Amino acid sequence: MAQTIDELTVTYEEDGIETVKELDKAVLSKGAWSTIIFRYQDWDRSKECYGPDKYTIRRYQKREGEYQQKSKFNISSRDQAEKLIEALQQWIKG
């Protein structure tokens, strides 16, 4: 388990293959409850290469010195990410 925000990752390895490769992350909030957005790629076993960029927002709670994932939202495509950005920009600008 991670004890610091820097240790939190979506990278995942299975059978010696990095099946989820973290490309970047941005911390949206820190504290007892922390929110991080990650950019990542999934390994496509059939094509033996990584797929397109994906994004996930993860919410963590720090308890007894360790972060525990409490929720997540996956943004599965570039199109969905662009629509999310567009909606947020409209709301923020009012």
Contact map, one row per residue, 1 for C-alpha under 8 A:
1110000000000000000000000000000000000000000000000000000000000000011100000000000000000000000000
1111101100000000000000000000000000000000000000000000000000000000011100000000000000000000000000
1111101000000000000000000000000000000000000000000000000000000000111000000000000000000000000000
0111111100000000000000000000000000000000000000000000000000000000011000000000000000000000000000
0111111100000000000000000000000000000000000000000000000000000000001000000000000000000000000000
0001111110000000000000000000000000000000000000000000000000000000000000000000000000000000000000
0111111110000000000000000000000000000000000000000000000000000000000000000000000000000000000000
0101111111000000000000000000000000000000000000000000000000000000000000000000000000000000000000
0000011111100000000001000000000000000000000000000000000000000000000000000000000000000000000000
0000000111110000000111000000000000000101000000000000000000000000000000000000000000000000000000
0000000011111000011111000000000000000000000000000000000000000000000000000000000000000000000000
0000000001111100011110000000000000000000000000000000000000000000000000000000000000000000000000
0000000000111111111100000000000000000000000000000000000000000000000000000000000000000000000000
0000000000011111111000000000000000000000000000000000000000000000000000000000000000000000000000
0000000000001111100000000000000000000000000000000000000000000000000000000000000000000000000000
0000000000001111110000000000000000000000000000000000000000000000000000000000000000000000000000
0000000000001111111000000000000000000000000000000000000000000000000000000000000000000000000000
0000000000111101111110000000000000000000001000000000000000000000000000000000000000000000000000
0000000000111100111110000000000000000000011100000000000000000000000000000000000000000000000000
0000000001111000011111000000000000000001111000000000000000000000000000000000000000000000000000
0000000001110000011111100000000000000001111000000000000000000000000000000000000000000000000000
0000000011100000000111111000000000000111100000000000000000000000000000000000000000000000000000
0000000000000000000011111000000000000111100000000000000000000000000000000000000000000000000000
0000000000000000000001111100000000000111000000000000000000000000000000000000000000000000000000
0000000000000000000001111110000000011110000000000000000000000000000000000000000000000000000000
0000000000000000000000011111000000011100000000000000000000000000000000000000000000000000000000
0000000000000000000000001111110001111000000000000000000000000000000000000000000000000000000000
0000000000000000000000000111110001111000000000000000000000000000000000000000000000000000000000
0000000000000000000000000011111011110000000000000000000000000000000000000000000000000000000000
0000000000000000000000000011111111100000000000000000000000000000000000000000000000000000000000
0000000000000000000000000000111111000000000000000000000000000100000000000000000000000000000000
0000000000000000000000000000011111000000000000000000000000001110000000000000000000000000000000
0000000000000000000000000000111111100000000000000000000000111100000000000000000000000000000000
0000000000000000000000000011111111110000000000000000000000111100000000000000000000000000000000
0000000000000000000000000011110011111000000000000000000011110000000000000000000000000000000000
0000000000000000000000001111100001111100000000000000000011100000000000000000000000000000000000
0000000000000000000000001111000000111110000000000000001111000000000000000000000000000000000000
0000000001000000000001111100000000011111000000000000001111000000000000000000000000000000000000
0000000000000000000001111000000000001111100000000000111100000000000000000000000000000000000000
0000000001000000000111110000000000000111110000000000111000000000000000000000000000000000000000
0000000000000000000111100000000000000011111000000111110000000000000000000000000000000000000000
0000000000000000001110000000000000000001111100000111000000000000000000000000000000000000000000
0000000000000000011110000000000000000000111110011110000000000000000000000000000000000000000000
0000000000000000001000000000000000000000011111111110000000000000000000000000000000000000000000
0000000000000000000000000000000000000000001111111000000000000000000000000000000000000000000000
0000000000000000000000000000000000000000000111110000000000000000000000000000000000000000000000
0000000000000000000000000000000000000000000111111000000000000000000000000000000000000000000000
0000000000000000000000000000000000000000001111111100000000000000000000000000000000000000000000
0000000000000000000000000000000000000000001110111110000000000000000000000000000000000000000000
0000000000000000000000000000000000000000111100011111000000000000000000000000000000000000000000
0000000000000000000000000000000000000000111100001111100000000000000000000000000000000000000000
0000000000000000000000000000000000000000110000000111110000000000000000000000100000000000000000
0000000000000000000000000000000000000011100000000011111000000000000000000000110000000000000000
0000000000000000000000000000000000000011100000000001111100000000000000000111110000000000000000
0000000000000000000000000000000000001111000000000000111110000000000000000111100010000000000000
0000000000000000000000000000000000001110000000000000011111000000000000011110000000000000000000
0000000000000000000000000000000000111100000000000000001111100000000000011110000000000000000000
0000000000000000000000000000000000111100000000000000000111110000000011111000000000000000000000
0000000000000000000000000000000011110000000000000000000011111000000011110000000000000000000000
0000000000000000000000000000000011100000000000000000000001111100001111100000000000000000000000
0000000000000000000000000000000111000000000000000000000000111110001111000000000000000000000000
0000000000000000000000000000001111000000000000000000000000011111111100000000000000000000000000
0000000000000000000000000000000100000000000000000000000000001111111100000000000000000000000000
0000000000000000000000000000000000000000000000000000000000000111110000000000000000000000000000
0010000000000000000000000000000000000000000000000000000000000111111000000000000000000000000000
1111000000000000000000000000000000000000000000000000000000000111111100000000000000000000000000
1111100000000000000000000000000000000000000000000000000000011110111110000000000000000000000000
1100000000000000000000000000000000000000000000000000000000011110011111000000000000000000000000
0000000000000000000000000000000000000000000000000000000001111000001111110000000000000000000000
0000000000000000000000000000000000000000000000000000000001111000000111110000000000000000000000
0000000000000000000000000000000000000000000000000000000001110000000011111000000000000000000000
0000000000000000000000000000000000000000000000000000000111100000000011111100000000000000000000
0000000000000000000000000000000000000000000000000000000111000000000000111110000000000000000000
0000000000000000000000000000000000000000000000000000011110000000000000011111000000000000000000
0000000000000000000000000000000000000000000000000000011110000000000000001111110110000000000000
0000000000000000000000000000000000000000000000000000011000000000000000000111110110000000000000
0000000000000000000000000000000000000000000000000001111000000000000000000011111110000000000000
0000000000000000000000000000000000000000000000000000110000000000000000000011111111000000000000
0000000000000000000000000000000000000000000000000000000000000000000000000000111111100000000000
0000000000000000000000000000000000000000000000000000000000000000000000000011111111110000000000
0000000000000000000000000000000000000000000000000000001000000000000000000011111111111000000000
0000000000000000000000000000000000000000000000000000000000000000000000000000011111111100000000
0000000000000000000000000000000000000000000000000000000000000000000000000000001111111110000000
0000000000000000000000000000000000000000000000000000000000000000000000000000000111111111000000
0000000000000000000000000000000000000000000000000000000000000000000000000000000011111111100000
0000000000000000000000000000000000000000000000000000000000000000000000000000000001111111110000
0000000000000000000000000000000000000000000000000000000000000000000000000000000000111111111000
0000000000000000000000000000000000000000000000000000000000000000000000000000000000011111111100
0000000000000000000000000000000000000000000000000000000000000000000000000000000000001111111110
0000000000000000000000000000000000000000000000000000000000000000000000000000000000000111111111
0000000000000000000000000000000000000000000000000000000000000000000000000000000000000011111111
0000000000000000000000000000000000000000000000000000000000000000000000000000000000000001111111
0000000000000000000000000000000000000000000000000000000000000000000000000000000000000000111111
0000000000000000000000000000000000000000000000000000000000000000000000000000000000000000011111
